[in-house]
Amino acid sequence: MLISQNPLRAAIIFCVAAMVSLTLFTATTAEARGTAVAYTAELQAPVDAAQEIIKGTVIRCSGTQCVGGQSSSSPRTICAKVADEFGPVANFAYKGEAFDAEALAKCNN
């Protein structure tokens, strides 16, 4: 008897294949969401919820708050690009270390 001739066997194989696919998909998306926050920014003016890929990292902004994962670019470059994309930055930090007033001024120019 062929697999296609036994509906129960075919249903079991289909269910196993679906569960494996779902498990692999869930693990992949969970890993992508699990990226640690490296950049935080507070904008001077609120924006609608948006996201941009800046220098290889996804920056997500909502209201006046922005967050982004690790990038191979320097924090100054990321700050300047965030200001270009979303507007002037009031505060910016890389791994919890805040930029001083001089660095913020350069970021916003």
KOLSESE-423592 format. One line per field, with one value per residue: x, y, z of N, C-alpha, C in turn; residue in one letter. Coordinates in nm, 2 decimals, decimal comma. Each point is the difference from the previous one (the first is absolute). Layout:
// residues N
n_xx X|...
n_yy Y|...
n_zz Z|...
ca_xx X|...
ca_yy Y|...
ca_zz Z|...
c_xx X|...
c_yy Y|...
c_zz Z|...
resn A|...
// end
This chain:
// residues 109
n_xx 0,09|-0,03|0,09|-0,01|0,01|0,09|-0,12|0,00|0,07|-0,07|-0,11|0,05|0,04|-0,12|-0,06|0,08|-0,02|-0,13|0,01|0,08|-0,08|-0,11|0,06|0,04|-0,12|-0,05|0,09|-0,02|-0,13|0,00|0,09|-0,08|-0,11|0,09|0,02|0,11|-0,05|0,06|-0,10|-0,01|-0,11|0,00|-0,11|0,03|-0,05|-0,12|0,01|-0,07|-0,06|0,13|0,05|0,13|0,06|0,07|0,09|-0,10|-0,06|-0,10|-0,04|-0,06|-0,09|-0,04|-0,08|0,06|-0,03|0,13|0,00|0,12|0,02|0,09|0,10|0,05|-0,10|0,07|-0,01|0,10|0,03|-0,03|0,06|0,10|0,00|-0,01|0,08|0,07|-0,02|0,01|0,10|0,02|0,11|-0,08|0,00|0,12|-0,02|0,12|-0,07|-0,09|0,10|-0,05|-0,03|0,11|-0,01|0,14|0,00|-0,10|0,07|0,10|-0,06|-0,05|0,13
n_yy -0,12|0,10|0,09|0,04|-0,13|0,04|0,05|-0,09|-0,09|0,03|-0,01|-0,11|-0,04|0,05|-0,05|-0,10|0,00|0,02|-0,10|-0,07|0,03|-0,02|-0,11|-0,03|0,03|-0,05|-0,10|0,00|0,02|-0,10|-0,06|0,03|-0,03|-0,10|0,08|0,01|0,08|0,06|0,05|0,11|0,05|0,13|0,00|0,12|-0,06|-0,03|-0,13|-0,03|-0,11|-0,02|-0,06|0,01|-0,05|0,02|0,01|-0,07|0,09|-0,07|0,12|-0,02|0,09|0,05|0,10|0,02|-0,12|-0,03|-0,12|-0,05|-0,10|-0,09|0,08|-0,03|0,09|0,11|0,01|0,07|-0,09|-0,10|0,07|0,03|-0,13|-0,03|0,10|-0,05|-0,12|0,03|0,08|0,12|-0,03|-0,03|-0,13|-0,04|-0,13|-0,04|-0,11|0,09|0,02|0,10|0,06|0,08|0,13|-0,01|-0,13|0,04|0,11|-0,08|-0,07|0,11|0,01
n_zz 0,00|-0,08|0,03|-0,13|0,01|0,10|0,02|0,09|-0,08|-0,11|0,08|0,05|-0,12|-0,05|0,11|-0,01|-0,13|0,02|0,09|-0,08|-0,10|0,08|0,05|-0,12|-0,05|0,10|-0,01|-0,13|0,01|0,09|-0,07|-0,10|0,08|0,03|-0,10|0,07|0,09|-0,10|-0,08|0,07|-0,04|0,04|-0,08|-0,07|-0,10|0,04|-0,03|-0,11|0,04|0,00|-0,10|0,02|-0,11|0,10|-0,11|-0,06|0,07|0,06|-0,03|0,12|-0,05|0,11|-0,04|0,12|0,01|-0,01|-0,05|0,02|-0,08|0,02|-0,03|-0,12|-0,02|0,00|0,13|-0,02|-0,09|0,08|0,09|-0,08|-0,03|0,13|0,02|-0,10|0,05|0,13|-0,02|0,05|0,05|0,10|0,00|0,01|0,00|0,02|0,01|0,01|-0,09|0,07|-0,11|0,00|0,05|0,00|0,04|0,08|0,02|0,00|0,08|0,05|-0,03
ca_xx -0,09|0,08|-0,03|-0,12|-0,12|-0,04|-0,03|0,04|0,14|0,02|-0,03|0,11|0,12|-0,02|0,00|0,14|0,07|-0,05|0,06|0,14|0,01|-0,04|0,11|0,11|-0,03|-0,01|0,13|0,07|-0,06|0,04|0,14|0,01|-0,05|0,08|0,12|0,01|0,00|0,13|-0,02|-0,12|0,00|-0,12|-0,01|-0,05|-0,14|-0,05|-0,02|-0,08|0,08|0,07|0,13|0,09|0,13|0,11|0,13|0,00|-0,08|-0,13|-0,04|-0,14|-0,04|-0,15|-0,01|0,13|0,09|0,05|0,09|0,06|0,10|0,14|0,04|0,15|0,03|0,02|-0,12|-0,02|-0,06|-0,14|-0,07|-0,02|-0,10|-0,13|-0,04|-0,04|-0,12|-0,11|0,00|0,10|0,01|0,01|0,09|0,04|0,09|0,05|0,02|-0,03|0,08|-0,06|0,08|0,00|-0,06|0,08|-0,03|-0,13|0,00|0,06|-0,10|-0,11|0,04
ca_yy 0,12|0,12|0,11|0,08|-0,08|-0,01|0,14|0,02|0,02|0,13|0,11|0,01|0,05|0,14|0,07|0,00|0,10|0,13|0,04|0,02|0,13|0,10|0,01|0,06|0,14|0,06|0,02|0,10|0,14|0,04|0,04|0,13|0,10|0,00|0,08|0,09|0,15|0,06|0,14|0,06|0,14|0,07|0,11|0,13|0,00|-0,14|-0,05|-0,12|-0,12|-0,03|-0,06|0,02|-0,07|0,10|-0,06|-0,15|-0,03|0,05|0,10|0,01|0,12|0,02|0,12|0,07|-0,11|-0,08|-0,11|-0,08|-0,10|0,02|0,03|0,01|0,14|0,07|0,07|0,14|-0,02|-0,04|0,12|0,09|-0,05|0,01|0,14|0,02|-0,07|0,02|0,13|0,03|-0,09|0,07|-0,09|-0,12|-0,08|-0,13|-0,10|0,07|0,12|0,11|0,10|0,13|0,10|0,03|-0,11|0,02|0,11|-0,05|-0,10|0,07|0,09
ca_zz 0,00|-0,01|0,10|-0,04|0,01|0,14|0,04|0,13|0,00|-0,07|0,09|0,10|-0,06|-0,02|0,13|0,04|-0,08|0,04|0,13|-0,02|-0,07|0,09|0,10|-0,06|-0,02|0,13|0,05|-0,09|0,03|0,14|0,00|-0,06|0,09|0,12|-0,01|0,11|-0,04|0,02|-0,02|0,04|-0,04|0,02|-0,10|0,05|-0,04|-0,02|-0,14|-0,01|0,01|-0,13|0,01|-0,11|0,01|0,00|0,02|0,04|0,12|0,00|0,10|0,01|0,07|0,03|0,09|0,00|0,04|-0,11|0,04|-0,11|0,03|-0,02|-0,14|-0,01|-0,01|0,12|0,06|-0,06|-0,13|0,02|0,05|-0,11|-0,09|0,07|-0,01|-0,14|-0,04|0,09|0,06|0,10|0,11|0,13|0,07|-0,07|0,08|-0,05|0,11|0,13|0,02|-0,07|-0,07|0,07|-0,08|-0,12|-0,09|-0,05|-0,10|-0,12|-0,05|-0,06|-0,11
c_xx 0,09|-0,05|-0,12|-0,13|-0,05|-0,02|0,05|0,16|0,04|-0,02|0,10|0,13|-0,02|0,01|0,14|0,08|-0,04|0,06|0,14|0,02|-0,03|0,11|0,12|-0,03|-0,01|0,14|0,08|-0,05|0,03|0,14|0,02|-0,05|0,08|0,12|0,00|0,00|0,13|-0,01|-0,13|0,00|-0,13|0,00|-0,06|-0,15|-0,05|-0,02|-0,10|0,09|0,06|0,13|0,08|0,12|0,11|0,13|0,00|-0,08|-0,14|-0,02|-0,15|-0,03|-0,15|0,00|0,14|0,11|0,05|0,10|0,06|0,10|0,14|0,03|0,15|0,05|0,02|-0,13|-0,02|-0,06|-0,14|-0,09|-0,04|-0,10|-0,14|-0,05|-0,04|-0,14|-0,12|-0,01|0,10|-0,01|0,03|0,10|0,04|0,10|0,04|0,04|-0,01|0,09|-0,05|0,10|-0,01|-0,06|0,07|-0,03|-0,14|-0,01|0,06|-0,10|-0,11|0,03|0,00
c_yy 0,12|0,10|0,07|-0,08|-0,02|0,14|0,03|0,03|0,13|0,12|0,01|0,06|0,15|0,07|0,01|0,11|0,14|0,05|0,03|0,14|0,12|0,02|0,08|0,15|0,08|0,03|0,11|0,14|0,04|0,04|0,14|0,11|0,01|0,09|0,10|0,15|0,06|0,16|0,04|0,15|0,06|0,12|0,12|0,01|-0,14|-0,03|-0,11|-0,12|-0,03|-0,08|0,02|-0,09|0,10|-0,07|-0,15|-0,03|0,06|0,10|0,02|0,12|0,00|0,12|0,06|-0,11|-0,08|-0,10|-0,07|-0,10|0,04|0,02|0,01|0,15|0,07|0,06|0,14|-0,01|-0,03|0,12|0,10|-0,05|0,00|0,14|0,03|-0,06|0,04|0,14|0,02|-0,09|0,08|-0,08|-0,12|-0,08|-0,13|-0,09|0,07|0,12|0,12|0,09|0,13|0,10|0,03|-0,11|0,01|0,11|-0,05|-0,10|0,07|0,10|-0,08
c_zz 0,00|0,11|-0,04|0,01|0,14|0,05|0,14|0,01|-0,07|0,10|0,11|-0,06|-0,02|0,13|0,05|-0,08|0,04|0,14|-0,01|-0,06|0,10|0,11|-0,06|-0,02|0,13|0,06|-0,07|0,04|0,14|0,01|-0,06|0,09|0,13|-0,01|0,11|-0,05|0,03|0,00|0,06|-0,03|0,05|-0,10|0,07|-0,03|-0,03|-0,15|0,01|0,01|-0,13|0,03|-0,13|0,02|-0,02|0,03|0,05|0,12|-0,02|0,11|0,00|0,09|0,02|0,10|-0,01|0,04|-0,12|0,06|-0,12|0,05|-0,03|-0,15|0,00|-0,02|0,14|0,06|-0,06|-0,13|0,02|0,06|-0,11|-0,10|0,06|-0,01|-0,14|-0,03|0,08|0,06|0,11|0,13|0,13|0,09|-0,08|0,09|-0,08|0,11|0,14|0,03|-0,08|-0,07|0,08|-0,10|-0,13|-0,10|-0,06|-0,10|-0,13|-0,07|-0,07|-0,12|-0,13
resn M|L|I|S|Q|N|P|L|R|A|A|I|I|F|C|V|A|A|M|V|S|L|T|L|F|T|A|T|T|A|E|A|R|G|T|A|V|A|Y|T|A|E|L|Q|A|P|V|D|A|A|Q|E|I|I|K|G|T|V|I|R|C|S|G|T|Q|C|V|G|G|Q|S|S|S|S|P|R|T|I|C|A|K|V|A|D|E|F|G|P|V|A|N|F|A|Y|K|G|E|A|F|D|A|E|A|L|A|K|C|N|N
// end
